[in-house]
């Protein structure tokens, strides 16, 4: 009988030939073929059913009953329809999450990921799990040309009314903004 675990097994772990990677060639999840247990790095994940297991991404794994993040049980997340939306955003049948944090006020029907940090729905704009107060989702855009100036990519955005740094409104005239950018670039 072929189980779900058989379908997603990858290469054997070089340090332990009883363990095989799940999914990615060198991912953090492994399956021990001797004791039929699943591990996150070296931590055994109890209660994960190898017959219904699915790898969501390098950090999340689920079975028919539970969702785990880095090997930690997330009992508040419903595994039914749990999926990776990209950019750190995930969803289950009831909610949207940024990694393990619930994105409050997110509209499930219209939610869309913009970048690794930003998302929006019909009513709101989000930076990670935080709602950006006053941001207009109709005119919101990422200022990608500023991303190359900083280590954090896509931290600047704007709508018709404001310029944002992450989830904060930056209120300055053009000269002040240029000065602030130069100071930020020095750090």
N, CA, C and O of each residue as an XYZ file, in Angstrom:
748
protein
N       0.826     -1.183      0.000
C       0.000      0.000      0.000
C       0.872      1.249      0.000
O       1.777      1.373      0.825
N       0.612      2.161     -0.903
C       1.352      3.423     -0.961
C       0.598      4.456     -0.138
O      -0.586      4.693     -0.373
N       1.284      5.079      0.836
C       0.679      6.106      1.685
C       1.095      7.480      1.170
O       1.938      7.588      0.279
N       0.497      8.531      1.738
C       0.890      9.889      1.365
C       2.376     10.124      1.602
O       3.035     10.794      0.807
N       2.903      9.577      2.688
C       4.318      9.779      2.997
C       5.193      9.201      1.888
O       6.224      9.786      1.555
N       4.806      8.073      1.316
C       5.581      7.478      0.223
C       5.617      8.384     -0.999
O       6.611      8.404     -1.725
N       4.566      9.119     -1.228
C       4.471      9.989     -2.403
C       5.331     11.238     -2.288
O       5.730     11.809     -3.303
N       5.621     11.670     -1.061
C       6.353     12.932     -0.908
C       7.772     12.767     -0.365
O       8.435     13.756     -0.054
N       8.231     11.542     -0.252
C       9.591     11.326      0.261
C      10.627     11.715     -0.780
O      10.461     11.481     -1.977
N      11.700     12.316     -0.284
C      12.811     12.692     -1.138
C      14.023     11.820     -0.851
O      13.895     10.634     -0.545
N      15.196     12.422     -0.954
C      16.446     11.702     -0.772
C      16.667     11.300      0.688
O      16.063     11.850      1.610
N      17.562     10.316      0.860
C      17.967      9.928      2.215
C      18.831     11.022      2.824
O      19.613     11.667      2.125
N      18.687     11.225      4.126
C      19.512     12.188      4.852
C      20.923     11.618      4.958
O      21.079     10.479      5.398
N      21.953     12.367      4.573
C      23.310     11.827      4.599
C      23.794     11.426      5.988
O      24.587     10.494      6.121
N      23.322     12.123      7.031
C      23.779     11.815      8.390
C      23.041     10.649      9.020
O      23.481     10.127     10.045
N      21.918     10.222      8.427
C      21.146      9.108      8.977
C      20.396      8.427      7.833
O      19.391      8.946      7.348
N      20.882      7.284      7.414
C      20.291      6.607      6.260
C      18.959      5.924      6.553
O      18.363      5.319      5.662
N      18.492      6.015      7.792
C      17.138      5.557      8.095
C      16.112      6.659      7.864
O      14.909      6.399      7.841
N      16.594      7.903      7.693
C      15.695      9.038      7.497
C      15.742      9.502      6.041
O      16.793      9.515      5.401
N      14.567      9.882      5.546
C      14.465     10.455      4.205
C      13.821     11.826      4.307
O      12.903     12.037      5.099
N      14.317     12.764      3.489
C      13.723     14.099      3.463
C      12.300     14.023      2.938
O      11.978     13.194      2.088
N      11.462     14.896      3.455
C      10.106     15.038      2.939
C      10.105     16.275      2.054
O      10.450     17.367      2.506
N       9.722     16.109      0.812
C       9.648     17.253     -0.096
C      11.020     17.679     -0.565
O      11.717     16.917     -1.235
N      11.419     18.911     -0.213
C      12.677     19.480     -0.695
C      13.862     18.577     -0.410
O      13.895     17.841      0.577
N      14.822     18.657     -1.299
C      16.019     17.828     -1.215
C      16.682     17.900      0.164
O      17.103     16.877      0.703
N      16.773     19.085      0.727
C      17.415     19.254      2.031
C      16.488     19.994      3.000
O      16.944     20.827      3.783
N      15.211     19.696      2.949
C      14.235     20.359      3.809
C      14.365     19.948      5.257
O      15.066     18.988      5.575
N      13.694     20.670      6.135
C      13.809     20.389      7.571
C      12.993     19.194      8.041
O      13.236     18.682      9.134
N      12.021     18.731      7.237
C      11.191     17.604      7.649
C      11.775     16.296      7.123
O      12.165     16.195      5.960
N      11.827     15.296      8.007
C      12.347     13.975      7.637
C      11.400     12.886      8.135
O      10.638     13.080      9.082
N      11.474     11.738      7.468
C      10.684     10.568      7.861
C      11.648      9.445      8.172
O      12.488      9.093      7.343
N      11.531      8.873      9.375
C      12.383      7.766      9.780
C      11.703      6.468      9.348
O      10.631      6.121      9.845
N      12.334      5.763      8.427
C      11.735      4.547      7.878
C      11.742      3.390      8.870
O      10.998      2.426      8.687
N      12.561      3.460      9.911
C      12.578      2.391     10.925
C      11.417      2.494     11.900
O      10.725      1.508     12.155
N      11.204      3.683     12.445
C      10.148      3.812     13.454
C       8.883      4.488     12.916
O       7.930      4.711     13.663
N       8.875      4.812     11.627
C       7.708      5.396     10.952
C       7.235      6.682     11.621
O       6.036      6.918     11.771
N       8.197      7.503     12.018
C       7.889      8.794     12.647
C       8.406      9.920     11.761
O       9.354      9.749     10.994
N       7.763     11.071     11.886
C       8.161     12.263     11.145
C       8.844     13.211     12.114
O       8.418     13.365     13.259
N       9.919     13.850     11.635
C      10.730     14.752     12.442
C      10.831     16.112     11.773
O      10.845     16.221     10.547
N      10.902     17.149     12.603
C      11.324     18.467     12.141
C      12.727     18.640     12.681
O      12.920     18.785     13.888
N      13.697     18.624     11.802
C      15.119     18.572     12.135
C      15.312     17.346     13.022
O      15.227     16.229     12.513
N      15.569     17.498     14.326
C      15.746     16.330     15.196
C      14.604     16.131     16.183
O      14.683     15.266     17.056
N      13.549     16.919     16.053
C      12.424     16.826     16.975
C      11.310     15.966     16.395
O      10.787     16.247     15.317
N      10.957     14.917     17.123
C       9.888     14.024     16.679
C       8.548     14.748     16.772
O       8.263     15.414     17.768
N       7.724     14.613     15.727
C       6.389     15.214     15.721
C       5.384     14.122     16.074
O       5.123     13.218     15.281
N       4.836     14.222     17.255
C       3.842     13.237     17.703
C       2.506     13.476     17.016
O       2.176     14.612     16.675
N       1.770     12.459     16.820
C       0.401     12.482     16.311
C       0.275     12.819     14.835
O      -0.847     12.908     14.337
N       1.351     13.008     14.126
C       1.264     13.282     12.689
C       1.096     11.957     11.964
O       1.928     11.061     12.106
N       0.054     11.828     11.207
C      -0.294     10.571     10.550
C       0.421     10.452      9.197
O       0.120     11.223      8.286
N       1.350      9.515      9.042
C       2.059      9.353      7.769
C       1.137      8.995      6.598
O       1.498      9.198      5.439
N      -0.035      8.469      6.898
C      -0.963      8.092      5.821
C      -1.682      9.272      5.194
O      -2.152      9.181      4.059
N      -1.776     10.401      5.933
C      -2.485     11.566      5.392
C      -1.624     12.822      5.357
O      -2.139     13.914      5.117
N      -0.328     12.686      5.592
C       0.558     13.847      5.688
C       0.702     14.560      4.334
O       0.738     13.939      3.271
N       0.783     15.907      4.429
C       1.042     16.745      3.258
C       2.026     17.833      3.659
O       1.867     18.464      4.704
N       3.031     18.051      2.840
C       3.985     19.127      3.064
C       3.427     20.384      2.417
O       3.172     20.397      1.213
N       3.234     21.437      3.197
C       2.701     22.699      2.678
C       3.837     23.548      2.127
O       3.757     24.029      0.996
N       4.883     23.737      2.903
C       6.114     24.422      2.482
C       7.204     24.015      3.473
O       6.982     23.121      4.290
N       8.366     24.646      3.420
C       9.469     24.238      4.301
C       9.177     24.420      5.786
O       9.874     23.844      6.622
N       8.164     25.206      6.130
C       7.872     25.444      7.542
C       6.604     24.751      8.033
O       6.469     24.491      9.228
N       5.680     24.450      7.131
C       4.387     23.889      7.525
C       4.186     22.499      6.950
O       4.557     22.210      5.813
N       3.588     21.649      7.772
C       3.220     20.304      7.353
C       1.870     20.001      8.025
O       1.603     20.488      9.124
N       1.034     19.212      7.377
C      -0.270     18.905      7.966
C      -0.638     17.460      7.672
O      -0.052     16.808      6.807
N      -1.624     16.982      8.416
C      -2.297     15.722      8.099
C      -3.793     16.000      8.175
O      -4.192     17.165      8.187
N      -4.606     15.001      8.224
C      -6.051     15.214      8.219
C      -6.567     15.843      9.518
O      -7.682     16.364      9.550
N      -5.768     15.799     10.586
C      -6.204     16.300     11.895
C      -5.519     17.590     12.349
O      -6.139     18.420     13.014
N      -4.236     17.763     11.992
C      -3.418     18.818     12.603
C      -2.575     19.558     11.571
O      -2.298     19.058     10.481
N      -2.175     20.787     11.965
C      -1.208     21.582     11.206
C      -0.036     21.853     12.138
O      -0.226     22.170     13.312
N       1.176     21.728     11.609
C       2.396     21.976     12.382
C       3.235     23.039     11.683
O       3.330     23.075     10.456
N       3.842     23.906     12.497
C       4.784     24.905     12.018
C       6.118     24.621     12.704
O       6.223     24.669     13.930
N       7.121     24.329     11.903
C       8.448     23.995     12.436
C       8.360     22.925     13.522
O       9.099     22.963     14.506
N       7.451     21.976     13.332
C       7.294     20.882     14.267
C       6.411     21.164     15.467
O       6.211     20.285     16.305
N       5.877     22.380     15.565
C       5.026     22.768     16.694
C       3.563     22.684     16.258
O       3.179     23.224     15.221
N       2.765     22.004     17.059
C       1.338     21.854     16.775
C       0.628     23.195     16.868
O       0.760     23.909     17.862
N      -0.128     23.534     15.822
C      -0.954     24.744     15.801
C      -2.405     24.299     15.859
O      -3.064     24.172     14.827
N      -2.896     24.065     17.055
C      -4.227     23.474     17.193
C      -5.371     24.434     16.874
O      -6.523     24.003     16.831
N      -5.097     25.709     16.652
C      -6.136     26.668     16.303
C      -6.350     26.772     14.786
O      -7.278     27.445     14.339
N      -5.504     26.114     13.999
C      -5.642     26.158     12.546
C      -6.334     24.894     12.063
O      -5.981     23.784     12.464
N      -7.305     25.072     11.215
C      -8.068     23.966     10.653
C      -7.309     23.391      9.455
O      -7.053     24.124      8.500
N      -6.944     22.117      9.471
C      -6.181     21.553      8.357
C      -6.985     21.450      7.054
O      -6.411     21.352      5.970
N      -8.295     21.473      7.172
C      -9.123     21.394      5.974
C      -8.898     22.651      5.128
O      -9.053     23.772      5.613
N      -8.542     22.456      3.897
C      -8.281     23.530      2.940
C      -7.126     24.446      3.359
O      -7.022     25.565      2.857
N      -6.261     23.992      4.269
C      -5.092     24.791      4.638
C      -4.130     24.807      3.459
O      -3.755     23.756      2.939
N      -3.734     26.006      3.039
C      -2.873     26.107      1.867
C      -1.950     27.310      1.941
O      -2.228     28.287      2.636
N      -0.865     27.221      1.222
C       0.138     28.273      1.127
C      -0.288     29.224      0.015
O      -0.473     28.798     -1.125
N      -0.446     30.509      0.334
C      -0.810     31.514     -0.661
C       0.413     32.217     -1.233
O       0.307     32.975     -2.197
N       1.584     31.962     -0.631
C       2.817     32.627     -1.049
C       3.110     33.832     -0.169
O       2.221     34.352      0.505
N       4.363     34.272     -0.181
C       4.748     35.454      0.563
C       4.605     35.359      2.063
O       4.539     36.387      2.738
N       4.555     34.145      2.612
C       4.372     33.965      4.046
C       2.912     33.895      4.462
O       2.607     33.676      5.635
N       2.008     34.082      3.504
C       0.572     34.046      3.802
C       0.009     32.655      3.567
O       0.371     31.975      2.606
N      -0.885     32.241      4.465
C      -1.535     30.934      4.378
C      -3.003     31.115      4.732
O      -3.400     32.139      5.288
N      -3.803     30.109      4.403
C      -5.211     30.179      4.759
C      -5.746     28.806      5.105
O      -5.257     27.784      4.625
N      -6.764     28.810      5.951
C      -7.551     27.602      6.168
C      -8.985     27.943      5.786
O      -9.225     28.971      5.153
N      -9.902     27.133      6.146
C     -11.292     27.335      5.734
C     -11.922     28.582      6.368
O     -12.912     29.106      5.856
N     -11.346     29.059      7.486
C     -11.935     30.175      8.227
C     -11.131     31.460      8.235
O     -11.701     32.536      8.416
N      -9.800     31.378      8.040
C      -8.946     32.540      8.306
C      -7.754     32.615      7.362
O      -7.412     31.659      6.665
N      -7.132     33.800      7.372
C      -5.859     34.056      6.694
C      -4.806     34.220      7.786
O      -5.086     34.776      8.848
N      -3.588     33.730      7.518
C      -2.484     33.830      8.470
C      -1.253     34.377      7.764
O      -1.056     34.149      6.570
N      -0.426     35.102      8.513
C       0.931     35.413      8.072
C       1.825     34.592      8.974
O       1.936     34.873     10.167
N       2.455     33.590      8.419
C       3.144     32.562      9.190
C       2.165     31.986     10.202
O       1.210     31.326      9.794
N       2.347     32.199     11.484
C       1.424     31.606     12.457
C       0.445     32.607     13.041
O      -0.386     32.243     13.873
N       0.527     33.870     12.620
C      -0.337     34.896     13.202
C      -1.545     35.144     12.305
O      -1.422     35.287     11.088
N      -2.694     35.190     12.929
C      -3.931     35.428     12.196
C      -3.965     36.863     11.679
O      -3.635     37.800     12.406
N      -4.364     37.030     10.420
C      -4.537     38.346      9.833
C      -5.978     38.766     10.129
O      -6.912     38.374      9.429
N      -6.136     39.571     11.181
C      -7.470     40.008     11.584
C      -8.077     40.881     10.491
O      -7.360     41.603      9.799
N      -9.350     40.818     10.342
C     -10.132     41.614      9.402
C      -9.952     41.224      7.932
O     -10.512     41.889      7.060
N      -9.199     40.181      7.633
C      -8.987     39.797      6.232
C     -10.256     39.173      5.651
O     -10.900     38.336      6.284
N     -10.595     39.592      4.450
C     -11.744     39.039      3.735
C     -11.271     37.839      2.918
O     -10.482     37.990      1.986
N     -11.747     36.663      3.265
C     -11.294     35.430      2.614
C     -11.543     35.424      1.103
O     -10.723     34.912      0.341
N     -12.655     35.985      0.677
C     -13.024     35.919     -0.739
C     -12.176     36.811     -1.632
O     -11.916     36.462     -2.784
N     -11.740     37.956     -1.121
C     -11.006     38.888     -1.985
C      -9.522     39.019     -1.641
O      -8.821     39.820     -2.261
N      -9.035     38.261     -0.682
C      -7.647     38.384     -0.220
C      -6.667     38.000     -1.325
O      -6.829     36.972     -1.983
N      -5.647     38.840     -1.521
C      -4.596     38.515     -2.499
C      -3.242     38.981     -1.983
O      -3.133     40.023     -1.337
N      -2.220     38.202     -2.276
C      -0.853     38.489     -1.851
C      -0.205     39.392     -2.894
O      -0.284     39.124     -4.093
N       0.438     40.466     -2.429
C       1.129     41.387     -3.332
C       2.623     41.105     -3.395
O       3.200     41.055     -4.481
N       3.259     40.916     -2.226
C       4.691     40.606     -2.134
C       4.889     39.715     -0.914
O       3.928     39.220     -0.325
N       6.163     39.518     -0.543
C       6.470     38.729      0.649
C       6.031     39.422      1.935
O       6.048     38.795      2.995
N       5.649     40.664      1.878
C       5.260     41.378      3.089
C       3.862     41.984      3.019
O       3.242     42.234      4.052
N       3.377     42.214      1.838
C       2.114     42.927      1.678
C       1.036     42.062      1.049
O       1.299     41.198      0.213
N      -0.199     42.333      1.488
C      -1.380     41.702      0.895
C      -2.529     42.692      1.012
O      -2.440     43.684      1.735
N      -3.601     42.413      0.296
C      -4.769     43.279      0.408
C      -6.027     42.475      0.101
O      -5.973     41.378     -0.455
N      -7.141     43.050      0.476
C      -8.437     42.528      0.083
C      -9.275     43.726     -0.362
O      -8.734     44.820     -0.525
N     -10.533     43.553     -0.555
C     -11.390     44.639     -1.023
C     -11.418     45.816     -0.062
O     -11.587     46.958     -0.490
N     -11.254     45.554      1.237
C     -11.465     46.571      2.258
C     -10.206     47.088      2.931
O     -10.210     48.196      3.466
N      -9.122     46.308      2.917
C      -7.938     46.638      3.721
C      -6.655     46.265      3.007
O      -6.648     45.498      2.044
N      -5.556     46.840      3.517
C      -4.203     46.494      3.083
C      -3.473     46.009      4.327
O      -3.688     46.525      5.424
N      -2.596     44.999      4.150
C      -1.899     44.393      5.283
C      -0.394     44.374      5.035
O       0.063     44.107      3.924
N       0.359     44.659      6.081
C       1.804     44.422      6.078
C       2.013     43.290      7.079
O       1.775     43.450      8.276
N       2.457     42.160      6.577
C       2.538     40.933      7.357
C       1.151     40.644      7.925
O       0.224     40.473      7.135
N       0.948     40.579      9.228
C      -0.370     40.288      9.785
C      -1.110     41.554     10.221
O      -2.262     41.487     10.650
N      -0.453     42.698     10.111
C      -1.030     43.941     10.610
C      -1.831     44.662      9.524
O      -1.394     44.747      8.377
N      -2.973     45.165      9.883
C      -3.754     46.004      8.981
C      -3.098     47.373      8.939
O      -2.765     47.928      9.987
N      -2.905     47.926      7.755
C      -2.336     49.262      7.620
C      -3.500     50.254      7.702
O      -4.308     50.375      6.782
N      -3.554     50.951      8.825
C      -4.645     51.910      9.031
C      -4.623     52.979      7.949
O      -3.565     53.499      7.595
N      -5.754     53.285      7.450
C      -6.010     54.333      6.460
C      -5.557     53.989      5.050
O      -5.792     54.788      4.143
N      -4.931     52.865      4.815
C      -4.478     52.525      3.455
C      -5.678     52.214      2.568
O      -6.615     51.525      2.970
N      -5.621     52.735      1.369
C      -6.699     52.541      0.395
C      -6.334     51.389     -0.537
O      -5.411     51.526     -1.340
N      -7.031     50.265     -0.453
C      -6.667     49.113     -1.286
C      -6.836     49.356     -2.783
O      -6.195     48.685     -3.592
N      -7.688     50.303     -3.160
C      -7.898     50.574     -4.592
C      -6.710     51.260     -5.241
O      -6.433     51.035     -6.419
N      -6.000     52.099     -4.484
C      -4.876     52.847     -5.061
C      -3.523     52.410     -4.502
O      -2.495     52.986     -4.856
N      -3.512     51.413     -3.644
C      -2.285     50.978     -2.981
C      -1.317     50.348     -3.981
O      -1.717     49.556     -4.835
N      -0.029     50.714     -3.860
C       1.005     50.114     -4.697
C       2.322     50.035     -3.939
O       2.582     50.817     -3.024
N       3.134     49.085     -4.335
C       4.463     48.892     -3.747
C       5.449     49.768     -4.513
O       5.411     49.813     -5.742
N       6.328     50.463     -3.799
C       7.345     51.296     -4.432
C       8.601     50.451     -4.635
O       9.565     50.559     -3.878
N       8.572     49.621     -5.656
C       9.655     48.663     -5.890
C      10.982     49.343     -6.191
O      12.037     48.799     -5.864
N      10.954     50.507     -6.801
C      12.214     51.175     -7.138
C      13.000     51.590     -5.901
O      14.204     51.828     -6.003
N      12.364     51.686     -4.736
C      13.077     52.010     -3.501
C      13.657     50.767     -2.826
O      14.523     50.876     -1.958
N      13.186     49.607     -3.218
C      13.604     48.370     -2.554
C      15.100     48.131     -2.669
O      15.715     47.620     -1.733
N      15.689     48.488     -3.789
C      17.115     48.221     -3.991
C      18.002     49.062     -3.077
O      19.184     48.757     -2.921
N      17.454     50.111     -2.475
C      18.258     50.972     -1.605
C      18.461     50.376     -0.213
O      19.332     50.829      0.530
N      17.680     49.379      0.142
C      17.691     48.855      1.503
C      17.764     47.342      1.493
O      17.468     46.696      0.488
N      18.164     46.784      2.633
C      18.185     45.326      2.759
C      16.782     44.744      2.728
O      16.554     43.688      2.137
N      15.835     45.437      3.367
C      14.439     44.981      3.347
C      13.840     45.307      1.994
O      13.784     46.473      1.605
N      13.398     44.309      1.284
C      12.772     44.578     -0.005
C      11.304     44.915      0.201
O      10.656     44.379      1.100
N      10.802     45.770     -0.603
C       9.384     46.132     -0.638
C       8.847     46.653      0.689
O       7.723     46.327      1.071
N       9.624     47.445      1.385
C       9.141     48.003      2.637
C       8.432     49.331      2.428
O       7.785     49.829      3.349
N       8.538     49.915      1.247
C       7.882     51.176      0.949
C       6.681     50.947      0.045
O       6.700     50.113     -0.860
N       5.641     51.716      0.323
C       4.439     51.623     -0.485
C       3.722     52.970     -0.427
O       4.125     53.880      0.297
N       2.652     53.067     -1.207
C       1.858     54.287     -1.156
C       0.457     54.001     -1.678
O       0.196     53.000     -2.346
N      -0.413     54.917     -1.344
C      -1.733     54.944     -1.959
C      -1.961     56.390     -2.397
O      -1.018     57.182     -2.414
N      -3.149     56.732     -2.739
C      -3.424     58.089     -3.227
C      -3.230     59.155     -2.150
O      -3.169     60.344     -2.463
N      -3.132     58.740     -0.881
C      -3.121     59.702      0.220
C      -1.855     59.718      1.063
O      -1.539     60.736      1.678
N      -1.119     58.596      1.102
C       0.029     58.488      2.009
C       1.169     57.697      1.380
O       1.001     56.965      0.405
N       2.345     57.883      1.994
C       3.498     57.013      1.741
C       3.685     56.205      3.023
O       3.547     56.737      4.125
N       4.002     54.912      2.873
C       4.142     54.024      4.023
C       5.532     53.411      4.052
O       6.103     53.076      3.015
N       6.061     53.272      5.253
C       7.245     52.462      5.494
C       6.766     51.297      6.335
O       6.400     51.473      7.498
N       6.766     50.108      5.755
C       6.173     48.921      6.363
C       4.701     49.201      6.626
O       3.936     49.340      5.672
N       4.273     49.290      7.889
C       2.857     49.553      8.156
C       2.617     50.940      8.753
O       1.551     51.209      9.307
N       3.620     51.821      8.636
C       3.503     53.150      9.233
C       3.383     54.220      8.156
O       4.068     54.170      7.134
N       2.511     55.182      8.397
C       2.385     56.335      7.501
C       3.579     57.241      7.739
O       3.929     57.539      8.881
N       4.201     57.675      6.653
C       5.289     58.647      6.738
C       4.758     59.963      6.190
O       4.446     60.071      5.005
N       4.658     60.953      7.055
C       4.122     62.258      6.661
C       5.263     63.231      6.458
O       5.760     63.820      7.418
N       5.682     63.403      5.220
C       6.671     64.422      4.929
C       6.504     64.912      3.503
O       5.974     64.228      2.628
N       6.977     66.112      3.319
C       6.987     66.695      1.975
C       8.137     66.040      1.207
O       8.944     65.322      1.797
N       8.214     66.278     -0.074
C       9.228     65.618     -0.902
C      10.646     65.826     -0.395
O      11.437     64.883     -0.394
N      10.998     67.067      0.047
C      12.349     67.311      0.540
C      12.622     66.503      1.808
O      13.700     65.929      1.959
N      11.659     66.459      2.709
C      11.820     65.695      3.942
C      11.940     64.195      3.659
O      12.702     63.485      4.315
N      11.189     63.737      2.690
C      11.248     62.323      2.322
C      12.626     61.965      1.777
O      13.190     60.932      2.138
N      13.169     62.818      0.909
C      14.519     62.588      0.381
C      15.548     62.569      1.501
O      16.443     61.724      1.503
N      15.433     63.491      2.454
C      16.350     63.538      3.591
C      16.215     62.259      4.429
O      17.219     61.662      4.817
N      14.983     61.845      4.704
C      14.750     60.626      5.477
C      15.328     59.404      4.769
O      15.909     58.527      5.410
N      15.169     59.348      3.444
C      15.729     58.233      2.675
C      17.241     58.186      2.780
O      17.821     57.114      2.949
N      17.887     59.346      2.682
C      19.348     59.392      2.777
C      19.807     58.939      4.165
O      20.784     58.199      4.276
N      19.118     59.373      5.221
C      19.464     58.949      6.574
C      19.286     57.456      6.749
O      20.121     56.796      7.367
N      18.200     56.915      6.208
C      17.917     55.489      6.301
C      18.985     54.695      5.549
O      19.385     53.616      5.985
N      19.441     55.230      4.425
C      20.447     54.573      3.604
C      21.786     54.481      4.328
O      22.556     53.557      4.066
N      22.085     55.415      5.232
C      23.340     55.418      5.979
C      23.397     54.329      7.044
O      24.479     53.883      7.426
N      22.220     53.897      7.526
C      22.161     52.913      8.637
C      22.538     51.536      8.188
O      22.539     50.604      8.992
